Amino acid sequence: MLLHKAFGKRLQLALVLGLIMALVLSACAPSGADDPVESDDTEATPTTEAPAATDDESDAEEPEESPDATEDDSTSGEPIVVKVGFLSPVTGPLAAIGTEMKQGWELYWEEHGAEAGNYVVETIYEDDAGNPDTALTKARRLVEDEQVDVVVGPLAANTALAVADYLIQQGVPNFHPVTAADDLTQRLANPLVIRVGAMTGSQATYVAGHWAYEQGYRKAITLCSDYAFGWENCGGFVRSFTEAGGEIVDQLWNPLGTPDFSSYATQIASSGADVAFIGSSGGTDGTNFMRAYEDFGLGDTIDVLGNCCLLDQATLRDAGDLALGLRSVTYWAEGRESPEVERFLELYDETYGGIASLYVANSYTAAHVFSEALKSMDGEIDPEGLVAAAREVNLEDSVFGPRRFDEYNNPVGNVYITRVEQREDGLYWNVPEETFEEVSQFWTYDPEEILNSPPYDRTNTGQQ
Amino acid sequence: MMRFLAKNGRRWKLIGLVVGIGAAWSVPYVFSNYMVSVASLILISAMLATSVNFMAGNVNLVSVGHAGIAATAGYGLAWSFVQGHSLVTQLLIALALTLVASFIFGLTSMRTSGIFFLMATLALGMVVFGLSYRMSRITGGENGLSGIRRPEMFAPYWKYYFLVLVVFIVVTAAVWVVTRSPFGVALRGIRESENRMESLGYNVAAYKLGAMMISGIVAGISGVFAVWQMEFVSPANAGFLRSALATLMVILGGVGTFLGPLTGATIVSWIEHVLSTYIERWPTVLGLIFIAVIVFAPNGIGGAVKSWWEKRQRSARSRRPVGATATETLASAKDPEGV
């Protein structure tokens, strides 16, 4: 009241504003030198002089300077804590796969304990909802707030490429258990990024085309998911099949999440081809395809060859009886006779029940490779050193069979021709009939040639 | 002092605004990098929500396809960055694409209203999504375009935050001015009765197109900043989810309120990006909040605050003698030069 009379309205406003500005400016004071206006000199090392430095040490520090890392210079007896940020979509449309992906990682450390060589692995799980925005925000949290040494994941190709790009800038290594996108280890390959579990989208399907021709098939029809993964799947098959001399009668593309495959099934049945290659994205797409397969009696008219995912456990749990006897070309054969596979399946059955799917095996293998890489290392974690150590890992046997890595950080290993069989306990699984060893992402081609050609899509289908 | 403040509601608003801006300005000095990047994300989402709100509040046309416009701008920027064009060219391409996309959206708004507009924008949004998914030679398809970098000047996350904040304030102020202008009044006239405005000689279709163009430009700005924020663009930028969340933000915040979009964006983004770290069932939380707002505050949080404010103003006014009322308040608010 008094104030009101003493000062004019304008003055009063100015007073209030001035007070607020003073408050704001005083908040600036500790790091006033970093004011954007006068920060030309800070641009060389931008992150180290960020204004938040006053109360948050997280931003500027390199991993080497993190508190746990400083202790370990002195003794090798104390294990070094390796912080792993694990990104997977446990909500949203990819939740089912994301959850299995998480299970695989957990399973490995449960089985082997969190210690690997001189290191103790501590995992922080984050949900990326299958959305690139969320994945990036979560990756930022993991790197900046949690100061993780390595990020494992995420799953979907777009989230994976977005996160990899960010992590490369931050100098944080990125291990990919499931993502199949060719480019991750081809055109966008980077010394900080390694694909540890899955093979690329076209890697195993090069084998499929080659094998199909060897089997005497000459005319093929393909049905693939209509997005990057399906394009790459079909690309591999079509390229090696046509190069051998086979003919592609027709190529069909189904949108992701197709509920009804009848129209595709009828087209396949009437195509006159002698083999149908199905590059499915798995999950409900696999099950839905099998329903149409049954309804239209495709089994009587044409031989079907699936990719990694068409007849994976997600399909077999639902439609195993329909799939009995069908063949796939894949790097995950749960029916393979190997102590590694048997131990893994037993462990999975005890923990979650049933037979482990491709995705569980993918991140189980990722953990396996990661653990072996740590065992070969000493001292503090150096980002490129960690990836290099992982690249040097050479497993005589993993759940996928022998495994090593090429110079682009992509696995080289077995691809199996599998057949769906019923186990004694009534469950269905894929048993390998034939094994192709040492399959690289470039198959028999010159890497340079692949890297210089455009990625597979609907106009570049690999047709020779 | 108290009485002075009580009788001058506008003054409170102004003080609130200044405190708000001050608080927003101090974010990088108080919070960690990660929270600052979440804050940028919130402001960018709020801009998209503002563009939806402009149409929903003034013309009563609720869109669920605005992410399509934003993504068009984003792809324009990203594509030209990848092609190695200069910043100016990048922005010009983004602007050109925004104008084209807004114009196409605008054409549908000229003849439709209500649910039909909603369906048309949904369809157009999906067209953009489909194109970005399919034209993989240009857009990178499902894999998106990575390796995009912000202009070097704003490369550090906190400088970028200040840039976003300034742009957000400018955009919000510009929308405020347009809403208060005769053009805005005409739009609200159309909202109330299209027929009446038509018989008064207004070219309703042109007004709607104009409104859509303004809204589209705001969406485009948000799209450009979203790409800079993520340094990445993929079909998810154009996806239905993005559009729907923007609309959800508007409804949560209160349709037609000025800070509604920001309120809504804060809640939604916070749940999506921060709470989700601690609560796995965050979509449920988001759903429950949405239901609670619809039931208890049908006009959104902004609407509820507004009606509480107006009630308070009315009771304050009734306690005061006549004379020192509206005119004075108006006069005092009209001298921002004093600020």
Interface residues (C-beta under 8 A of the other chain):
Chain A: M1 L2 L3 H4 K9 R10 L11 Q12 L13 A14 V16 L17 I20 M21 L23 V24 A27 C28 P30 S31 P36 S39 T42 E43 P46 T47 A50 P51 A52 T54 D55 D56 S58 D59 V90 T91 G92 E126 D127 A129 N131 P132 D133 T134 L136 T137 K138 R140 R141 E144 D145 A157 N158 L161 A162 A164 D165 Y166 A181 D183 L188 Y227 A228 F229 W231 P454 P455 D457 R458 T459
Chain B: M1 M2 R3 F4 R11 L14 I15 V18 V19 G22 W25 S26 P28 Y29 V30 F31 S32 N33 Y34 V36 S37 V38 L41 Y133 R134 S136 R137 G141 E142 N143 G144 S146 G147 E152 A155 P156 Y157 W158 K159 F162 M230 E231 F232 S234 P235 A236 N237 L241 E272 H273 S276 T277 E280 R281 W282 P283 S332 D335 G338 V339
